[in-house]
Amino acid sequence: MPSTVRVAIIGAGLAGRQHAEAYATLPSTRITVVCDVDRARGEPLATQMGARYAAGVDEALGADVDAVVIALPHRDLEEAALAAAQARKHILLEKPMAAALAGADAILRACRQAGVNLMVGFVHRFRVELRAARALIAAGAIGRPVMIVDRSRSAMRGDHPGWIWRRDVAGGGNLLYTGIHGLDRMRWLLGAEFETAYARTHQTFPGADVENMVAACLTFASGATGIMALTRVHFPEQHAWDTEVYGTDGSIRIRTGVEMVCAGTRIASRQRVEQDDRFLAEAGEFVQAILEDRPPAVTGEDGRAALAAAMAIYRSAAEGKPVRLEPAAP
C-alpha cells in the first residue's frame, strides 16, 4: 500500500484552488498534475504546486496519478468522473456530483465496477460546529429530531463563476450551486432519508435563466420535517447560513462559521468556531480512506441522495405539488 497519494487537481477555478491549497499541506499527499482547459489559469497553479500542467482530463490521468479531485462546471462533472473511474483513479467529486440523476447513477456504477473510492465534496460536513451538532443529535441530546430549518442568504461575489447562472452549464441555479450543501446538511444532521419535497423557486437575478431563490418543505422517513430558505441576490446582502434543529427534548442552533448552541432538558452545550479547516479536513479524510483501503466518510450515495432531493424540489416547483424523491437505481 502506498505511503503517499499522488493527486491530480482537475479544474483550477475557485474550488480547484481551495482544494489544491489543502492537499499541498498534507504530508501523505503530492499534487502531481493540475488540469484546466484554460492554460492561463491552470499553468500558474501547476507551477505553484510543483506539478505538471495538463490541458485535458485524459492527459491528466497518467501513471503519475493515484487519485483525482474534480472541480469543474456541473455539466462536465460526469464525463470527467467516468474517465477517472475507467482509468481506476480514486475520485473526490465536487457537488452536486452531476447535473442530473442519470449522471450520478452512471458515476456510481462506474466506480463500483472499477473498485475505486468515490467521495463527494460536501465540505460542510467537516465544519467543527456542524460535527459537534451531529454528535449531540446522535447521542440523543435533544431527543427525537422533529424539525430542521436551514437558511442561507448571500450576495453574488466577484469571484463566483458566471456559469452558475446558465442552465446549459450548471443544470440548475442556486439550489445546485449552494443549496445542495444545505440538503446534505439536513440529511446528515438528522441521519434520516428524504421522502418528499414541496417547493417554489424564484428568479430575480438579471440575465439568469435559473433560480436564485428557493423555498422548500421536505419530509423525512423518520417523520421529521425540513424547511429550506435559500437566497442569493445581485444587491448587497450580509452573508449568513443558519441551521436550527428542534427535537422532543431540546434544540440546536448553528451559526455557520460562528458557533453551535445546544439547549434542552438533558444537556446545554456551546461550541465556538476558532478556526475553519474544512477543506484540509476533507482532504485528509479522502487521502486517509485511500491509504486505509476503506470507503470515505462521505460517499457517492450521499451525493446521489442530496441530488435526488434537489431534483424533487425542481419538479415540485414546476408541477406545483408535492413530489416523492426518485429512488436510487438498483
N, C-alpha and C positions, 0 to 999 in steps of 0.2 A: 504494500500500500504506500503511495507517495507521501512524503512529508510536506511537500509544497504543491499547492494547486495553482496551475497556470491558467490565467483568466483572460478572456477577450472581452473588451467593452464594445458592444455593438450599438452605436448611437452616441454621438458626442455633444448632444444638446444639454439642456439644463439638468435633466435627470441623469444622463450619462456621466456628466462631470461630477455630480454628487456621489454617484457610485464609485467612480474612479478614485476620488479622494479618500473614500472609506477603505477600499481594497488595498490602496497603496500603503496604508498604515498597518496592515495585518502581517505579522512575521511569517505566517504559513501560506502567504499568497504572493504571486508575482504576476503583474499585468504584462502580458507578452504582446498583445495586439490591441489597437484601438481602430475601430472601423466606423467610417462615416462616408456617405456619398459626397459630402462637401469637404474637399481636401483642405480648404482654408480653415475649416473648423476642426477636422479630425487630426490633421498632421501635427498642429501645435500641441494638442493634448497627448498624442503619441510620444512626441519628443519629451514633454514634461514627465511622462511616466516611464521613459526609457524603453518604449515598446516600438514594435514595427507598425506602420500605418497600412491599413487595407481599405480600399475603396468600396469593395463589395463583400457581402456575407460569405459567399463561397470561398473567397480569398482569405477570409479571417479564420476559417475552420480548418486550420492546418494541424500538423503533428505537434506543434508547439503550444497547443491549447487543450486543456482538460475540461474547462467549463466556460460558459458564456453568460454575460449579463446583457439582456436585450432591452434597450430603452429607445424605442422607435415610435413614430406615429402609429395610432391604433390599427390602421389598415395594413401595416407592414409587420405587425407582431406575429401573426400566424405563419406567414411564409418563412420568416427568419427562424422561428421556433421549430418548424418542421424540418428545415435544413439542418439545424443543430442536432435535433434528435437523430436524423438519418446519419449524421457524422458521429453519433454516440458521444456527444458532449453534454455534460450536466448543464441545466438551464435555470437561471433566475430570470423570470419574465415579468416585465413591468405590467402593472394593472392597466387596462381592465382584462388583460390576457388575450383577448381577441375582440374584434368588432361585432361578432355575432356568436351565438351559442354553438352553431355548427362548427365554427373555427375552434372554439375551446374544446369541443369533443374530439376533433381531429388531433389536436395537440396532445390531449390526454392519451389517446390510443397510441400515437407515435412514440411517446415517452415510455409507456408501458412495454411496447414491443422492443424498444431499444434498450430497456433496462437502465435508463438514466434518471437522475433526480430532476424533478420539476418543482421549483419554488416560485410562488407569485409574490410580487413586490408590494405587499401590504405593510409598509414600513411603520404604520401607526401601531401595529402590534408590539413594536419594540420601544415605545414611549414608556418611561418609568411610571407615569401617573396612570396610564391605562393598564399596565401589567399589575400594578398594585390593586386597582379596582377589580380586575378579573379574579385575582387571588381571593379577595374578600368575598366576592359573589359566590365563587366556587366553594368557599368554606362555610357558606350559609350565614354570613354576617348580616344580610338584610332579609333573610328568609327566602321565600319563593319569589323570584322576579316576576312582576306583573306588567310593568310598562317601562319602555325605554324611549327617551326623546333625544334626538340628535339634531343639532342646529349648527349650520356652517354659513358664515357670511363673509364676503371678501370683495375686493375690487380687483379689476384686471390690472396685472402688473406688466411693466415693460419687458420683463424677461420671459413672460409666458409666450409660448409659440402661437402664432396666428392660426395654425391649422386646427386648433381645438374648437374653432367656431365654424368649421366646414364639415358638413355631414359626409361628403365623399371621402374625407381623410380620417375623420375622428369616429364616424359611425353614430355619434350622438353628441350631446353637448356637455354641459357642466356635470351632469349625472355620471357620465363615463370618465370624465377627467378628474373630478373631485369627489362627487357623491359616492362613487364606488368604494372609497375608503370608509365612508360613513356606514354603508351597508355591511361591510365586513366587520367594522367595529361593533355594530349592533349584534350581529350573529355570534361573533366571538365572545363578547362580554356575557351574553346570556347563555351561551352553549346550547343554542336551540336553532332549529332549521326554520326558514321562512316557508309559509304556505301560500298566502295570497297577498295581493297588492291592490290598492285603490288610490289613484293619484291624478293630479293635474300638473301640467307643465306650462311655463310661460316663456316667451321670447321677447325680450325688450332690448337686446344688445344690438346697436346699429350695425348693419351689414352682415349679421349672422343668420344662418338658416337652421340653427339648432337652439335648444332651450338653454337659458341661463338661470331659471328658477324652477324649483320642484317642490311640491307639497304632496306628501305621501303618507298613507296609513298602511301598515303591514301587519299581518298576523303571523304568529309562530306556532309550530306544532306543540309547544309546551303550554299554549293558551295565553301567552303574553302578547301584548300589543306594542308595535313600534311606530313612532311618529318621526318623520324626517322633514325638515325645513331647510332648503338649500338655496342660497342666492349668491350670484356673482354679478357685479354691476360695473358699468363703464364710468361711473362718477365716484368721487372719493367716499370710502366706506372703511370703518375700522374693522380689521380682521379679527374674527373670533370663531372658535369652534368649541361648543359646549355639549356635553352629554349628561343626561340625568337618568338614573335607573331607580325605579321605585319597586320595593318588594313588600312582602306582608309584614316585615319587622323592621324596616328602615329604608334609607335611601342613600345613593351615592351621587355626588355631583363632581363632574370633571371639567375643569377649565384647561383645555389643551395647552400644554407648554407652560402652565402656571401652577396648578395644584389639583389634588383629588381630596374630597372630603366625604367621609362616611359617617352617618349618624343614624342610630337606631336603638332598639331596646336591648340588643346584645353587645354592641361594640361602638366605640367612637374612635375614628382614626383620621389622620390628615397626612398627606404626602405632598411636600413641596417639590417643585422641579428646579433643581440647581443646575443641571447640565443635561443637554439633549444630544445623545449619541445614537439616535435611532438608525441612521444609515450604517454606522460602524457595527452596531449590534446585529443588524440584519445580515450584513456581510459575514460576520463571524459565524452566525448560525448556518448560513449557506455552505461555507467552506468546511465547518466542523462536521456537518452532516455527510459531506463527501468523504472526508478523512475517516469518519467512523462507519461508513457504509450503511447509513440509515436514512429514512425519509426525513426531510426538513420539517421544522415546526409549522410552516405554512405551506400547504400542498396545492397542487393543481386543482384538486377537488374543491378546496376553499375558494380559489379563484372562480371556478365554474359556478359555485353557489351564489356568490355576490353578483356575477354577471347575469345569472338567471333572474335574480331579484330586480336588477336594473331593467332587463328586457320586459319583465312583467309590469313594471312601472310605466314604461313607454307604451305598452299595449293598452294598459288601463286608461292612460291619458287619451289615447286615440279613440278607444271604444266607449269611454265614459261610464265604465262599470268595473267592479272588482274582477280580477282575473287570478287564476291559480298559476303558480310557477311551473314552467316546463321541466319535467323530471329529467334527470341525467340519463344519457344513453346507456344501455346495458354494457 
